[in-house]
Amino acid sequence: MVETCALTINDHGALNLASINRRPSFHQLSLPAKRSASLAFTAFVPTCNLRLSSASLVQGKVACIVKESAFLGSSILEHHKSQFNAPVLRTKRESNHSVGVVKAQTTAVAAPGLNQSTVHGKKVLRKGVVVITGASSGLGLAAAKALAETEKWHVVMACRDFLKAEKAAQSAGMAKENYSIMHLDLASLDSVRQFVHGFRQSGRPLDVLVCNAAIYRPTARTPTYTADGYEMSVGVNHLGHFLLANMLLDDLKKSDYPSRRLIILGSITGNTNTLAGNVPPKAGLGDLRGLAGGLDGRNSSAMIDGGAFDGAKAYKDSKICNMLTMQELHRRFHEDTGITFASLYPGCIATTGLFREHIPLFRLLFPPFQKFVTKGFVSEDESGKRLAQVVGDTSLSKSGVYWSWNKNSASFENQLSEEASDAVKAQKLWEISEKMVGLA
């Protein structure tokens, strides 16, 4: 019996096949789909009810089993090619059968990467999924571009300004199928929770999380506060990322990717064992009395150590928190989960927008000073490639490491300062932070 059936692929990448009359049947299909393509086929279909019961995709090819049973959707991944090879299907150009028409319409890019796929008995690694906070400019954008260009990663750009991020991605020449944008405002813990919920609703796995976003207000004489009432630099750079990392740990644990990683950006300015780390005001968390008091400037100081407010020091203190958090994550979770926890300092990106709130004279003189005097200057493109290495390079998979690069752009394990590697302080910071973000 000849029947007409419609095969569609919805916005979430699910295959939908219209039901037809019931009769036992079994067919093997090979459906390499192509994005935004409409494909017409002639097919001889016995009277039956069809279900797509399983699907796998390798390098743009979907292998589906069509069995007797009720209708069911089946997810697919990226869509690249448009060839059909199946003994029971023939295109109109190849067959003279007077039979029905099957139409396939793909209208959206499906969520990249479900499980590792198998074709012809060989496992092929799916595209990895990496979330990068603050990916609309500077280091975050450069890393997103470097990863997207490999076509081995789908980058979720977690940004406060959706339109800015979209324009930045387009200007960087990032292919649309290699990135997506989701709203995240680290100055609001509710926004962090909403981001996590939205990410899970997307159906994507999480293979790597990069906590990159930061604000730096070196000339600020008075503190500003997050939506939750915490001093802004520590609230965004540390507490927002602390909640995000803890909430997404379960997603990282569930990933089937070979190397799952959680990366938190550090800074040389938070390490007092370096020349830059000794430029006043020096970083220092003291006994954490300001943090324990709420960091709200009312019941306690707006500074972690309980001292007078200093915008530059607030940023440096937040970077110590970032590096301590990475080490505590490593101590608590690496052995049981196998997740790699790392921090890094990619070099002095003297032209980055991070310095946009510094005085004009500093912004003018700092880049040439770093280029010609200290020789520590690193371009945004180079720094992005370095961060991309920590995301995916197999040689940088060691956990608990603070990565740096020498003048030959070779990576090495750097040493943290005594305070930035203080395990007792890291545990105390963790316990206070848990309470502040509502995890304890």
N, C-alpha and C positions, 0 to 999 in steps of 0.2 A: 504494500500500500504506500502511496506517495503522500507525504504531509509537508506542510510549510511551517517552519518554526523560526523564531527570532532569537538570536544570541546577542546580548548586549553586555557592555562593561560599564558599570556606573562610576560615579565620582570617587568612590573608595576603592576602585579596582576590582569589584566583585563581578564575576561572570553570572549572568542571569539567562536561563534558557526556558522558553515558553513550554508549558506542558502539552502533550499530545496523547492519543489513545494508548491504552495499556496493553503491552505484550512483552514477554521477556526479550531482552536485547542486551548486547554487549559490544561496544565499539571502542577502539583506541584512537584518540585524536591527537594531533600535534598542532597547536595553535600559537605560533609566534605572532604576537600582536604588535601593532604599530600605533603610536599615539595619534589621536585625532584622525583615524582612518576608518572608512566604511568599506567593508569587504563583502562581496556577494559571491555565494557559492551554490552549486546544485548538489543535492545529496539524496541518496536513496535511503529513506528512514522507514523501517518497519513500524507497524502500529505498536506503540509502546509509550511508557512514561519514562522520562529521562531525568537523571540527576548527575551533576558534576560532583563526584564523590571525593576526588582528590586532585590536587594540582601542585605542580612544581615547576620552577622556572630556572633555567640556566642560560646566562648570556642572551637574554631576550626571548627564550623559547619556553613555551608552556606545554607541559605534557598532561593531558587530562584523561581520566577514565569516565566514560559515560555508561552508567548502569541503570537497570530497572530500579525505580523507587520514586519517591516524591521529589519535587523541585528543591534544590539547595544551591546557595551561592558559594563561590570558591575564589579566594584571593589570589592575585598575581602581583608581580613586581614591575620592574621597568619594561617599557615597550620599545623595541628598536627595529625589528625586522618584520616583513610581511610575506612570509612563505608558508604555504600549507602543504604538509606531507602526510597523507593518511590513505590507506587502501580503500576506505569506504567513502572518501570525499573526493570530488573532482570539481575543478573550477568550470565555469561556463565555457571557457575557451577550450577545455580539454575533453569534455564529455558531450555526447549527443542524447543522453538520457532525458526523457521528459519527466523531470522530477522537480521537487520543491526547491525553494530558495532559503538559504540560511544567511542572515545578515549579522555582521559583527561591527559594533560601533564602540570605539574607545574614545572617551572624551576627557580623561584626566590622568595625571600621573599618580599611580598607586603608591601607597606607603612602601618605601624601599626596605627590602630585607625582612623576611620572616625567618625561615630556617635555612641552613645550608642546603643547596639543591644538588640533586644527583641526575646526571644524564650519561647514558652509555656506561653506567657503573662507576663514574668518576665524580667525586665531590668538587664543587666549585664554590668558592667563598662569595657570599652575597656582599652587596654594598654595605659598608658600615654606616652607622648613624651617630653623629657627634653633635651635642648641644654646646654652643659657645655663647656665653653672656657678653654683652657689650660688643657685638659683632658688626655694628653699623659704622665703625671708624677705627682708625689706629691699628694696634696690634690685632685686635679681634677680627677686623675686616681682612687684614692681610693674611691671617691664618685661615680664615674661611675661604678666601680666594685660592690659597695654596692647596688646601684639601680638596676643594671642588674641582680644581683643574686636573687632579689625578683621575677623576671619574670613578674613584673607589670609595668615595664618601658622599653621603648626603648630609649637608650642614643645616642644622636648625639654628637660625640666628635669633637668639633670645634678646630682644631689644625693647627699650622704652618707647621709641618713636618708630612706628611701623613704616611710615612713608619714607623717612630718612633712610631706614635700612634697605628698603626696596630700591631707592635711587642709588644707594651706595653699591648694592649688588650688581645692578645694571651697569653702572659706571665701571665697575671692576671687570666686567665682561663675564660674569658667572652665568653658566647655562642654567636655565630655569629648572630643569629636572634635577639639578644637583644641590638645590637649597630650598628652604622654606623659612618663613618668618613667623615668629610668635611673640606676642606682647609679654614683656616682663619688666616690672618696675621694682628693683631691689630695695627701694626706699619704702616699700609697703609689704609687710609680711603676708597680708591677704592676697596681694598680687602674686607673690611667690606660690602660694597655695593654689591659686587659680591657674597659674602656668602649669604646675604639675598635673592638675586635673585635666587641663586641655591637652597636654602632651599625651597622657594616657588614652584620652578619647581618640587621638589621631591614629592609634593602632600601631605606631612605630615602636620598634625595640629601641633601647638605649645602650650604646656600646661604650661611649666616652662622654664624660661631662667636663667641660673646661670653664672654670670660674675665673673669668678674665676681667669683667667690668670693674671700674674703679672711678672714684671722683677724688680730686686733689684741689684743695682750696688753700694754697699757701699764704695768701694775703688776708684771709678772713680774720677779723679781730673779735668777732662774736660768733658763737656756734649757731648753726641751723639744725633742724631736727627732722627725722623721718616721720611718716604717718603714724608710727607707733610711739613717737616721743623720744627716740634715741638720737644722740649726736650723729650727724649725717655721714661723715667719713667712715666711722666704725659701723654705723647702721647699714650702709650700703656695701662697703668693701668686705666686712666680716660677717655681721649678723644675717644679712640677706642671703649671702652665699652659704653660711652655716646651715640655715634652714633648708635651702635648696638641695645641698649635698646630702643631708640626712634623709630628706623625703624621697630622693631619687636613688638611694642606695638599693632599695628592693628591685628597682628596674634594672640596675646594673647587674645585680645578682642573677636575674632571670635571663640575661642576654646569653646567646649561644656563640657570641663572637669569640675568636681565639684569645684576644687580649683586650680585656675590659679595663678602662682607666678612668681615674678621677684626678684632675689636674687643677691646682690652685696657683695662680700667679703670685710669685714672691717679688722682692725688690732688694736691690743692694742697699737702699737707704734704710732698710729695717735691720741690717746686719752691721753691728758696731765693730766687727772685726775687719772692716774695710775702710779705705780712706773716705769714700763717699758716705759711709755710715757714721762717720765722726764729724760731719758738717753740721753745725748747730741749726736747729734744735735736734738733739740726738733722740732717737727712739728709746722708749723705756716704759714698761707696763707697771713697774713698781709692784705693789702687793695686790693689784687689781681692785682696790677699794672703790674707785669711781665706777667701774663696771658693775661691781656687786651692789652699789647703791642705786643703780638704774640708769646712769649715764644721761640723765635728763636735765641737768643744770638747775634743778629745783631742789630736790632732796639730796642731791650729791653733785659732785663736779661733772662737767661734760667731758672730762678727760679720763681715760682708763686708770691712770695712776693717781687720780684725785687732785691734780694740780690745776693751775690756771690754764685757760683755753689758749691753744696755739694751733692754727689751722694746718701748718706744715707738719707739726709733731703728731697731730691726730691722724694724718695719712700714714706716716711712718709707723705709728703704733698699730694701725690696722693691718699693715703688711706683716708685722711680727705675728699678729693673730692668725693671719693666713698661713704662715709657715708652721706655726705651732699646731694649727688645726690639721694640716696635712699629715704631720707626724703622728698625731693622736688617732686619726683615721687609720693610718698604717698599723699602729699598735693594736687597735681594737678589731680591725676587720680583715687585714690582708691574709693572715694565715688561714682563716676559716673560709674566705670567699675567693681567694686568688686574684682579687681586683688589685691593680697597680695604683698606688697613690703617690703622686709626685708634685713637686713645685719646681719653679724655674725662674731664672732672671735672664732674659734673652739678650741683654745688652742695653746701652743707653740710646733710646729712641728719642733723640733730642728734638725732633720735629713733630712729635705726636701732639694730638689735641689735648692730651692729659695736662699740658702746661698752659692751656688757654686762659686760665684765671690768674696766671702769674703776671708780674709787671711787664710792660712792653720792652724795656731795656733788656730784661732777662731773656725774653723770647727772641730778641735780636742777636744777642751775644752767645747764648748757650750752645746753639748748633755748631758754629765755627770753633768754639772753645773745645767741644768734644771731638771734633774732626781733626783739628790741627795741634792741640796741646795734649789732651789726655789720650787721644787715639782710640777712645772708647765708643765713638759714634757708630750706630747701627741703623740702617735704613728700615723703614716699615716693612718693605718687601722681605728683607733678610730676616728680620725678627719674626715675621709671619711664618717663614719656612722653618725657623727653629722651633717655634711652637708646634707646627705641624709634625715635626720629627718626634716630639714628645707624645703627640697623639697616636702616631702609627708606626714609628720606626721600631723594628724588633730589637735593635741594639740599645734602645732606651726604655726597656720594659721593666727595669729593676724598681721595686717599690721602696718608698721611704727616702727617695733621693731628691736633692735640690740641684737641678741641672744648670750649668753655665757653659759658655763657649769661650775659647781662647781667640787670639788675633788671627788664627788660621781657620776660624769657624769650625773648629773641632770641639765636640761636646765633651764635658768631663763632670764628675761628681764634685760639687763644690762643698765647702765647709760652712755651716751656719754658725752664727755667733753663739756665745754661751747662753744668752737669754732666749734666742730663737730656737734653741735645741733643748730647753729645760723641760724634761718630762713631767716633773711635778707641777710646774706652772701650766703646761699644756693640759693636764688633767683638770686642774682648777678652772682654767679658762673654759674648757668643754662643759663642765658642770654648771657654771654660771650662765653660759650662753644657752644651754638647753632650757633653763628657766625663762630666760628673756624672750625666746622665740616660741615658747609654749610647748616644748617637747617634754618637759618634766614639771 
